[in-house]
Amino acid sequence: MSKITVLPEELSNRIAAGEVVERPASVVKELFENAVDAGANIITVEIERAGSRLIRITDNGSGMDENDAILCFSPHATSKIKSAEDIERITTLGFRGEALPSIASVAKLTLKTRPADKAEGLEIELEGGKITDQKPTGMAPGTSFAVKELFFNVPARKKFLRSPATEEAHIQEMVIALALGFPHVTVTLKFDGKTALQAPGEDNLAARSAELFGKSFAGKMLNVDHTEEDVHISGLIAMPGFTRTSRREQRTFVNGRAVESMALYRGIRDGYGTLADFGRFPPTILNIEIDAFEYDINVHPTKREVRFKREYLISRAVANAVKQTLRQAPAPEMQLPANKLLARPEVLIDSAAISYTPAAETPSIPGLGIKQHQDIFKQDTPTVPPEDCIEEKTTQDKNNESPTENNKVISSTKPQFTDRDVPISAPENPVHAPAATPEKPAFTAVAFTDQPWDEPCPVKKPEYRPPLAMELANSESMRYAGILFGTFVMLEAVESEILYLIDFHAAHERVLYEELLAESQGKKVVPSQQLLLPPAIELSRTAAAFINKNEKLFSQLGFDAALLSSNTILLNAVPANLAKCENWEEVLSDIVNTVLEGEKTTRDSLEAIARAACHSAVKANDPLNEITAKALIKSLANCQRPDVCPHGRPTVLKMTKTELARRFGRM
């Protein structure tokens, strides 16, 4: 008996759909590209319930007659390829003949189409790839595809869809990429009847980028126009200093088709060189015009990747285009920030006859200026145990006490130590561990006190503390040694003879991250700082829509943002620990990119938002000094993962005395 069988057409179409139709955004991409190939210059995309209920794309293209309308749902039916030679020089967007039958096999689809030379159109209904109804219909020339109940017959695929906000963000990002690739096309995008994007046809790419991302974004971009051999590169690149945390905003096109290619990304990186920090990506919108014979788009069913026959030539041309544009960029203008005063506060107050006493110096780093971190290394008076740890006295003990002792008021004072002792222990407000998962047990949240007691309360004992946290909190053997290069804090373990180097910025990220996350996941209100003059911040339409859809998620972390327009938000409040950050446009863009880049769930999205917010805020800190350094070590000693920052970089390096002696040739 033969073991090899030919799969039924219905099953083979479903398998193909697994490659072509990854999510609702994939359907939008395929149908939009078909509309462009049909010569349409007006395309409308309508979405309901993030694409799970309805995806309708209407265009004013050439339309199809009855025979083509029926035949287009057959496997590998296409009007783009006639011979084998055509595969070597593909100039259209859709050519494989897999998209329509694949989409129809996993959805309920309605097609309405009419050529301009016909008096009436044709309506065809399909369910699971099978035609169920066919009738004439009245409509304007063009084509309309209505995809309903996507994955209705593939529940295993449907359950892997992300949250509606995430899916809508992917759809909007896909439409933006298509609109940038074909700026002459008028594009309208609607979510549940509300217009989310409306971009009229525009030959000027800079004008279209301003419509899609805002004038602030467009004002930071430079025009590119470079030709090298037979490669023409045009578009926009970011000015030096304008970067993002991910490559999502590095949009590259080949003959108008949005693609991904390491050759193009490598050219962008080489072109910027040292003008872009490591791990930061300048936004770009670059279109490479090249003969279709020079590249292969038939690499993946989704046509997302592209391979060039001469990758070195393409990378070199892109790098040269970027370098040439940056060399011609205007010099930056030096302007006094609006929030800086021209006179000292003392002078202004004296002129108004107002008494003024400068406040004592406190740590100016966000998250380290709170009460429990101030003057923690000086000891004046001892503290008393928490009230819940004080045992009730027996009747005999009470009788033996003097009246003065009975009437004495017990007050709790924060412990203070001398610089010689340098105790480093956990802060009063601990960071609570995340909830337990089957793969990773959670740590028990413990309220540590600033000073050990002879008989501590049993419920206050920590079940587990990371070894590094215990080492940093060992006040008897740890000695503060100073600050190196204004960045690294040095500690000396006297007994174990170990030198600790702590990266201040990485450690500070870890502290802020766990503080934000612990408060939000512990269902506490994260302290917010209301802004006296709320700024109106221009973002990409994807970022603005995502923040608006996830308003509750952002409010958990202390953000209060209201949508003003399709790409502008009003920032009313920010997390108190991050209030000193100035570039909120960059922070919020990085947050959205971080969340969407990793395909996060709701809980993971919360972690990603906190991680991106901390990473962006740390860059604006004041210079490091001894007070903030010691306060930082105190907070780091209570973190659940004090050894790495939220992005995985090490926070602490250790070197033994033996290793130092060996390097000096003493051993």
SULGILIN-V908593 format. One record per helix or strand of 3 or more residues. SS is the DSSP state (2 for helix, 1 for strand). FROM is the first residue (numbers start at 0). TO is the last residue. If there is no record, write none. Layout:
# SULGILIN-V908593
SS;FROM;TO  SS;FROM;TO
This chain:
# SULGILIN-V908593
2;8;19  2;23;36  1;41;47  2;48;50  1;53;58  2;65;70  2;83;86  2;98;104  1;107;113  1;120;126  1;129;136  1;141;147  2;154;157  2;163;180  1;185;190  1;193;198  2;204;212  2;214;218  1;220;227  1;230;237  2;246;248  1;249;253  1;256;259  2;261;274  1;283;288  2;291;293  2;310;326  2;344;350  2;370;372  2;386;388  2;394;399  2;402;405  2;457;459  2;466;471  1;477;483  1;487;492  1;497;502  2;503;520  1;527;537  2;540;548  2;550;555  1;559;564  1;567;574  2;575;577  2;583;596  2;601;617  2;625;635  1;651;655  2;656;662
